[in-house]
Amino acid sequence: MKGSELSRFGEIKIALKYQFYSYLRTKKFIALVLLVAAISIAVLALEIHSGTAAITSQYQNPMAYLFSFMQNITFVIILVAAFFGGSAISTDFASNYSYFILVQPVRRSSLLIGRYISAFIASLIIVLVYYIFAAGGSIYFFSSIPLVFASSIGLAAVFIASVLAFAFFMSSLFNNPQTSTMAVVILLVIALPILSNLLPALANIEPWFLINYGGQVVYNIFSNNFMHFSSSTIPTKAGKYTVSQYQPYLLEGIEIMLGYLIVFLVAALYTYNYKQVLN
C-alpha cells in the first residue's frame, strides 16, 4: 500500500513538474503577467497622479483604499484561471495527441491532479502580482498594510482553486482546446457576471449558487461598511422600480467556493477517467 501511494505521488509530482515548466515557457503565461501588471500599474499611476492628499482624504484609511483597489481582483482571478484551466483536459483528446499522452503508464487522475496543482501555482503567481501593487499603493499612501491583507490572499487562493476546478470540468467535456477555452471564458468572464447582476436586480434573487458571487469576499474583507442586502428605488414612467443588491457573508462566500472546488474537481476527475478517445 505504501509503495502504491508513493507511486501515485511520484506520478503527480512528474505531471506537476513538466506542466508547470510548460506554463512558464508559454506566451500565455507571459502575456497574463504583463496584462495583470499593466492593469495594476494603470490603477496605481492614476492614483499617484491624483496626489497623496487627494487619495488619503478620499479613502481615510488603508482598508477603504484597498477595498477600492481590489475591485478588479475577481476579474483578474477568473480571467487567469479560465485561460489556464480552459484547455487543461481537452488538449488530451485533440487530434492524435491523446494517443501519445493517454497510453503512458500513468493514472489519468494523477495527470489531472498534477496539472491542476501546476495551474493553481501558475495562477497564484500571476494574481500575486496584483497584490504586490496593491500593497505598494497601501504603503505609499498610508504607510501601512492592514492585517486582513493576508486573509484576502488566502481567500484569493481558495477562489483560484474553485474557479480552476470549474474550468477543468468544463474542459473535460470538450475535445478541442480552443473550443473549451472559449466556452470557459464566455461562461466565467461574461455570462456569470451578467447573471449575478440581473438576478438580484430583476428577480430579487441572491445568486448564492454562482462562483463569482462567492468570490466577492476576496475584496469585501476590506469593506468598512459591509451590507449583505441593500436596495435602491429608480423612478420610471410606469412607477417606482426597486433594484436589489446582495453581498455574500464571509462564511457564505467560503462555502460557495469550497462547494465549487469539491463538486467540480470530483466531476472533472470522473469525466477524465472515463472519457473515451474519439477517432
C-alpha positions in Angstrom: 0.0 0.0 0.0 2.8 2.3 0.9 4.5 1.7 -2.4 1.3 2.4 -4.3 0.9 5.7 -2.5 4.5 6.7 -3.3 4.0 5.7 -6.9 0.9 7.9 -7.2 2.7 10.7 -5.5 5.6 10.3 -8.0 3.1 10.4 -10.9 1.5 13.6 -9.6 4.9 15.2 -9.0 6.1 14.4 -12.5 2.9 15.7 -14.1 3.1 18.8 -12.0 6.7 19.5 -12.8 6.5 19.2 -16.5 3.2 21.0 -16.8 4.4 23.9 -14.6 7.6 24.3 -16.7 5.4 24.2 -19.8 3.3 27.0 -18.4 6.3 29.1 -17.6 7.6 28.8 -21.2 4.3 29.7 -22.9 3.4 33.1 -24.3 0.1 32.8 -22.4 1.8 33.0 -19.0 4.0 35.9 -20.0 1.0 37.7 -21.6 -1.1 37.3 -18.5 1.7 38.5 -16.2 2.1 41.6 -18.4 -1.7 42.2 -18.6 -2.1 42.0 -14.8 0.9 44.2 -14.2 -0.4 46.7 -16.8 -3.8 46.8 -15.0 -2.1 47.3 -11.7 0.3 49.9 -12.9 -2.5 51.9 -14.6 -4.6 51.9 -11.5 -1.7 52.9 -9.2 -0.4 55.5 -11.7 -3.8 57.3 -11.8 -3.9 57.4 -8.0 -0.3 58.7 -7.7 -1.2 61.3 -10.3 -4.2 62.4 -8.2 -1.8 63.1 -5.3 -1.4 61.7 -1.9 -3.6 64.3 -0.2 -6.5 63.5 -2.6 -6.2 59.8 -2.0 -5.9 59.9 1.7 -8.9 62.4 2.0 -11.0 60.2 -0.3 -10.3 56.8 1.5 -9.4 57.9 5.0 -7.6 54.6 5.8 -5.9 51.7 4.1 -8.9 49.4 4.4 -11.1 51.7 2.4 -8.3 52.2 -0.1 -7.7 48.5 -0.6 -11.4 47.8 -0.9 -11.4 50.2 -3.9 -8.1 49.0 -5.4 -9.1 45.3 -5.2 -12.4 45.7 -7.0 -10.8 44.2 -10.1 -9.2 41.2 -8.4 -12.1 38.8 -9.0 -12.0 39.6 -12.7 -8.2 39.0 -12.8 -8.6 35.6 -11.0 -11.4 34.5 -13.3 -9.5 35.5 -16.4 -6.3 33.8 -15.4 -7.9 30.6 -14.2 -10.1 30.4 -17.3 -7.1 30.5 -19.6 -5.1 28.0 -17.6 -8.0 25.6 -16.9 -9.9 26.0 -20.1 -7.8 23.7 -22.2 -6.2 21.6 -19.4 -8.1 18.4 -20.2 -9.5 18.9 -23.7 -5.9 19.0 -25.1 -5.6 15.3 -24.4 -8.4 14.5 -26.7 -7.4 16.8 -29.6 -6.2 15.2 -32.8 -3.5 12.5 -32.3 -2.1 14.0 -29.1 -4.3 11.7 -27.0 -2.7 8.5 -28.4 0.7 9.7 -27.0 -0.4 11.0 -23.6 -3.1 8.6 -22.6 -1.2 5.4 -23.4 1.5 6.3 -20.9 1.7 4.1 -17.7 0.3 6.9 -15.6 -3.1 7.1 -14.0 -5.3 9.7 -15.6 -6.3 11.0 -12.1 -2.6 11.6 -11.4 -2.2 13.6 -14.6 -5.2 15.7 -13.8 -4.2 16.4 -10.2 -0.6 17.3 -11.3 -1.9 19.7 -13.9 -4.4 21.1 -11.5 -1.8 21.9 -8.9 0.6 23.4 -11.6 -2.3 25.6 -13.0 -3.0 26.7 -9.4 0.6 27.7 -8.7 0.9 29.5 -12.1 -2.4 31.3 -11.5 -1.5 32.3 -7.9 1.9 33.7 -9.1 0.1 36.0 -11.6 -2.6 37.1 -9.1 0.2 37.9 -6.5 1.5 40.4 -9.0 -1.7 42.4 -8.5 -1.4 42.0 -4.7 2.2 43.4 -4.8 1.0 46.6 -6.4 -1.9 46.8 -4.0 0.5 46.5 -1.1 2.7 49.1 -2.7 -0.2 51.5 -3.0 -1.2 51.0 0.6 2.3 51.6 1.9 2.8 54.6 -0.4 -0.4 56.4 0.6 -0.9 55.2 4.2 2.5 53.8 5.3 0.8 50.6 6.4 -0.9 47.3 5.3 -3.9 46.1 7.3 -3.7 42.6 8.8 -6.6 41.3 6.7 -4.4 41.7 3.6 -3.0 38.2 4.3 -6.6 36.9 4.8 -7.5 38.3 1.4 -4.6 36.5 -0.2 -5.8 33.3 1.4 -9.4 33.8 0.1 -8.0 34.6 -3.3 -6.1 31.2 -3.3 -9.4 29.4 -2.4 -11.2 31.4 -5.2 -8.5 30.4 -7.7 -8.8 26.7 -6.7 -12.6 26.8 -7.1 -12.6 28.6 -10.5 -9.9 26.2 -11.8 -12.0 23.2 -10.7 -14.9 24.5 -12.7 -12.7 25.3 -15.7 -11.1 21.8 -15.5 -14.6 20.2 -15.5 -15.7 22.3 -18.5 -12.5 21.4 -20.3 -13.2 17.7 -19.8 -16.4 18.0 -21.7 -14.7 19.1 -25.0 -12.3 17.5 -27.4 -11.0 20.8 -28.8 -8.8 23.1 -26.6 -9.8 26.2 -28.4 -13.5 25.5 -28.1 -13.2 24.6 -24.4 -11.2 27.7 -23.6 -13.7 29.9 -25.4 -16.6 28.2 -23.6 -15.0 28.7 -20.2 -14.0 32.3 -20.9 -17.6 33.1 -22.1 -19.2 31.5 -19.1 -16.8 32.8 -16.4 -16.0 36.3 -17.8 -19.2 37.2 -19.5 -22.2 35.0 -18.7 -21.9 34.5 -14.9 -21.2 38.2 -14.1 -24.2 39.3 -16.1 -26.3 36.7 -14.4 -25.1 37.7 -10.9 -26.2 41.3 -11.6 -29.5 40.6 -13.3 -30.9 38.1 -10.8 -30.9 40.5 -7.8 -31.9 43.5 -9.9 -34.8 41.8 -11.8 -35.9 39.0 -9.6 -34.6 39.9 -6.1 -32.8 36.6 -6.0 -29.5 36.2 -4.1 -27.1 34.5 -6.6 -25.5 32.3 -3.9 -25.1 29.5 -6.4 -22.7 31.4 -8.6 -18.9 31.2 -8.1 -18.2 34.8 -8.9 -20.7 35.9 -6.3 -18.9 33.9 -3.6 -15.6 35.3 -4.8 -16.6 38.8 -3.8 -15.4 38.1 -0.3 -11.8 38.4 -1.6 -12.2 42.2 -1.6 -15.2 42.6 0.6 -13.0 41.6 3.5 -11.6 45.2 3.3 -15.0 46.8 3.5 -15.7 49.2 6.4 -19.4 49.3 5.7 -20.4 45.8 4.7 -24.1 45.3 3.9 -25.4 41.9 2.9 -28.5 43.3 1.3 -29.3 46.8 0.0 -31.9 48.3 -2.3 -32.5 51.5 -4.2 -35.6 52.9 -5.9 -35.5 54.1 -9.5 -38.4 56.2 -10.8 -39.8 55.2 -14.2 -42.7 56.2 -16.3 -44.6 53.1 -15.0 -43.8 53.9 -11.4 -41.0 53.3 -9.0 -38.7 50.3 -9.6 -36.7 48.7 -6.7 -33.3 47.3 -7.5 -31.8 44.9 -5.0 -28.1 44.2 -4.4 -26.5 41.3 -2.4 -23.1 40.8 -1.0 -22.0 37.4 0.4 -21.1 37.0 4.1 -17.6 35.8 4.6 -18.5 32.3 5.7 -21.1 32.1 2.9 -18.5 33.1 0.3 -16.1 30.5 1.6 -18.8 27.8 1.5 -19.7 28.7 -2.1 -16.1 28.5 -3.2 -15.4 25.2 -1.4 -18.6 23.8 -2.9 -17.4 24.6 -6.4 -14.0 23.2 -5.6 -15.1 19.9 -4.3 -18.0 19.2 -6.7 -16.4 20.2 -10.0 -12.9 18.8 -9.2 -14.5 15.4 -8.4 -16.7 15.7 -11.6 -13.6 16.6 -13.7 -11.7 13.5 -12.3 -14.7 11.3 -13.1 -15.2 12.6 -16.6 -11.5 12.5 -17.4 -11.1 8.9 -16.1 -14.0 7.5 -18.2 -13.9 9.6 -21.3 -13.1 7.7 -24.4 -10.8 8.9 -27.2 -12.7 9.5 -30.4 -11.2 8.6 -33.8 
